[in-house]
Amino acid sequence: MLCLTCRRVRPALSVADYTAARARLITRHGLCLCAPPVPANVTRGT
């Protein structure tokens, strides 16, 4: 759940990811501002 680059909490990928535990982690570590996550259901064109 933590970003390997900045060591902050990565943005949620779904509504189910919004939990009290996640909120506590964001309060302690901050929210990652690195590149946004790519949703699993989106296919990249080449």
C-alpha positions as CSV (number, residue, x, y, z in Angstrom):
1,M,0.0,0.0,0.0
2,L,3.0,2.3,0.4
3,C,4.7,3.8,-2.6
4,L,8.2,2.4,-3.1
5,T,9.5,5.8,-4.3
6,C,8.2,8.3,-1.7
7,R,7.1,5.8,1.0
8,R,3.7,7.4,1.2
9,V,0.2,5.8,0.8
10,R,-0.7,5.2,-2.8
11,P,-4.0,6.5,-4.1
12,A,-6.9,4.1,-3.8
13,L,-7.9,2.1,-6.9
14,S,-11.5,1.4,-5.7
15,V,-14.1,2.5,-3.2
16,A,-13.5,-0.6,-1.2
17,D,-9.9,0.6,-0.5
18,Y,-11.2,3.5,1.6
19,T,-10.9,2.2,5.2
20,A,-10.2,3.6,8.6
21,A,-6.8,1.8,8.6
22,R,-6.0,3.5,5.3
23,A,-6.9,6.9,6.7
24,R,-4.6,6.3,9.7
25,L,-1.7,5.4,7.3
26,I,-2.4,8.6,5.3
27,T,-2.4,10.6,8.5
28,R,1.0,9.1,9.6
29,H,2.8,8.9,6.2
30,G,1.0,11.3,3.9
31,L,-0.6,10.6,0.5
32,C,1.7,9.7,-2.5
33,L,1.9,12.4,-5.2
34,C,3.9,10.3,-7.6
35,A,2.4,9.3,-11.0
36,P,-1.3,8.3,-10.7
37,P,-2.1,4.6,-10.6
38,V,-3.4,2.9,-13.8
39,P,-6.7,1.1,-13.2
40,A,-6.5,-2.6,-13.8
41,N,-9.4,-2.6,-16.2
42,V,-7.8,-0.1,-18.6
43,T,-5.6,-1.5,-21.4
44,R,-2.8,0.6,-22.8
45,G,-2.6,1.0,-26.5
46,T,0.8,0.5,-28.2
